[in-house]
Amino acid sequence: DKEGSRNWTVDGGEFVTQGIGTISRDVGLTEKFIIRFSIAWDNYLNFQFRFAEPKGDSVDTADRYMVQCIGSSFGIFRESSGNRNHLPIVVFNRSPEHLHDKRMDVEVRVDRSRGKLQLFIEGEKEGAYTDPLPSFPKGTGISLVGRAPQESSQRVGRIEVLEWDYSEDRHRAEDRGVGKSDSLIGRN
């Protein structure tokens, strides 16, 4: 979106937008990945972080996931090219007290082959969720979409895209017994 990208600038290693605009990049997302980012805003939050985005220019509807923040509402949604509605995977309403410093750290872990997502806010696991559609988005890109009014600045920084080894999380969460004897955990 060449026109919309003009509303984005880089300041101190963060992407900053005032007004409506989209920037996109193919980052080579794998089948299992982690996306981390921080978002900060001035007056009003209205932002989307789209991922598993198809190659090429960002289009209005496509097979993809998105983190969407509007005011005190926050959620992960699933889009499908055959459906103009965003299917909610999880939606929260955050009170103004929770967002008092007008910033948030977000992490989303995605296993596309299993249709599983995990959400972390401020380093705390909010939950594990399932994609509501049977087929998963195949795109490898991300897009930042600012949708706030011109007078409200939004800053996105510390963006990390990592490959996710789900088995490591599973092994850390497994019951290891009482800890008084050795145990062996095999990988399947």
C-alpha positions in Angstrom: 0.0 0.0 0.0 2.2 2.8 -1.3 -0.2 5.5 -0.4 -0.9 4.2 3.1 2.8 3.6 3.8 3.4 7.3 3.7 1.7 7.6 7.0 4.4 5.3 8.6 7.8 6.5 9.7 10.7 5.0 11.7 11.7 6.7 14.9 14.2 5.2 17.4 13.8 1.7 15.9 10.0 1.8 16.1 7.4 2.1 13.3 5.2 5.1 13.9 1.9 6.1 12.3 -0.4 9.0 12.6 -3.5 8.3 10.6 -4.5 5.4 8.3 -1.8 3.4 6.6 -0.4 -0.1 6.0 3.1 -1.4 5.6 3.9 -5.1 4.7 6.8 -7.4 4.4 7.3 -11.0 3.5 9.3 -12.4 6.5 9.3 -16.1 5.5 7.0 -17.3 8.3 7.4 -21.1 8.9 4.7 -23.6 9.7 5.2 -23.0 13.4 6.2 -19.5 14.4 6.2 -16.9 17.2 5.5 -13.2 16.7 6.4 -10.7 19.4 5.9 -6.9 19.3 5.1 -3.9 21.5 2.5 -1.4 20.7 2.1 2.1 22.3 -0.3 4.9 21.5 -1.3 8.4 22.4 -5.0 9.1 22.3 -6.8 6.3 20.7 -5.7 2.8 19.7 -7.0 1.4 16.4 -4.4 -1.1 15.0 -4.1 -4.5 13.3 -1.0 -6.7 13.2 -1.7 -9.1 10.4 0.3 -12.3 10.0 0.4 -15.3 7.7 -0.3 -12.6 5.2 -0.2 -13.6 1.5 2.6 -12.3 -0.7 2.0 -9.1 -2.7 0.1 -6.0 -1.7 -2.0 -6.2 1.4 -5.6 -6.7 0.4 -8.8 -6.2 2.3 -9.7 -9.8 2.7 -7.3 -12.8 2.6 -6.5 -16.0 4.4 -4.6 -14.7 7.4 -4.6 -14.1 11.1 -4.7 -10.7 12.8 -4.2 -9.2 16.2 -6.7 -6.3 16.3 -6.8 -3.5 19.0 -9.6 -1.0 19.0 -9.9 1.2 22.1 -10.1 -1.2 25.0 -11.0 -4.2 22.8 -8.2 -6.6 21.9 -8.5 -9.9 20.0 -7.1 -12.4 17.6 -9.2 -12.9 14.5 -9.1 -15.2 11.5 -9.8 -13.9 8.1 -10.8 -15.9 5.0 -10.7 -14.7 1.5 -14.2 -16.2 1.0 -15.7 -14.3 4.0 -15.6 -10.5 4.6 -16.2 -11.0 8.3 -13.3 -11.5 10.8 -13.9 -14.7 12.7 -13.0 -14.2 16.4 -10.5 -16.6 17.9 -10.4 -14.8 21.2 -11.6 -11.3 22.2 -10.9 -9.4 25.4 -12.1 -6.1 26.7 -9.4 -4.4 28.7 -10.5 -1.7 31.2 -8.8 1.7 30.9 -7.1 0.9 34.2 -5.4 -2.1 32.6 -4.1 0.1 29.7 -3.3 3.1 31.9 0.3 3.4 30.5 -1.0 3.1 26.9 1.4 0.4 25.9 1.3 -3.4 25.6 3.7 -6.3 24.8 2.1 -9.0 22.7 3.3 -12.5 21.8 1.4 -14.9 19.5 2.6 -18.5 19.0 1.1 -20.3 15.9 1.2 -23.9 14.8 -0.6 -23.7 11.5 -0.6 -27.4 10.8 -2.5 -28.1 14.0 -4.6 -24.9 13.8 -3.3 -23.9 17.3 -2.5 -20.5 18.7 -1.3 -19.2 22.1 -1.5 -15.6 23.2 0.7 -13.9 25.8 0.2 -10.3 27.0 2.9 -8.6 29.1 4.6 -12.0 29.3 1.6 -13.8 30.8 -0.1 -16.6 29.0 -3.7 -15.6 28.3 -4.7 -18.9 26.8 -4.5 -21.5 24.0 -6.9 -21.4 21.1 -8.0 -23.2 18.0 -8.4 -21.8 14.5 -12.1 -21.9 13.7 -11.5 -22.9 10.0 -10.3 -26.3 8.9 -7.6 -25.0 6.5 -4.8 -22.7 7.7 -3.4 -19.5 6.1 -0.4 -20.3 4.0 1.0 -16.7 3.7 4.5 -15.9 4.9 4.2 -12.1 5.5 3.2 -9.6 8.1 1.4 -6.2 7.8 1.1 -3.3 10.2 -2.2 -1.5 9.8 -2.8 1.8 11.5 -6.4 2.9 11.6 -6.5 5.6 14.2 -7.4 9.3 13.6 -4.6 11.6 12.5 -4.2 13.1 16.0 -3.4 9.7 17.6 0.1 8.4 17.2 0.7 4.6 17.3 4.2 3.1 17.8 5.1 -0.6 17.0 8.5 -1.8 18.1 10.6 -4.7 19.2 9.1 -6.9 16.4 10.5 -10.4 16.5 9.6 -13.3 14.2 10.9 -16.7 15.4 10.5 -20.3 14.5 8.5 -22.1 17.2 9.5 -25.6 18.5 6.2 -26.6 20.1 7.8 -29.7 21.6 10.0 -27.6 23.8 7.0 -26.0 25.4 5.3 -29.3 25.8 8.3 -30.9 27.5 8.7 -28.0 29.9 5.0 -28.4 30.9 5.1 -32.2 31.4 4.8 -33.7 34.9 8.3 -34.7 35.9 7.4 -36.7 38.9 8.4 -36.0 42.5 12.0 -35.1 41.5 13.6 -37.7 43.8 14.6 -40.0 40.9 15.9 -39.6 37.4 13.4 -39.7 34.5 13.7 -40.0 30.7 11.3 -38.2 28.4 11.4 -39.4 24.8 10.5 -37.3 21.7 7.9 -38.8 19.3 
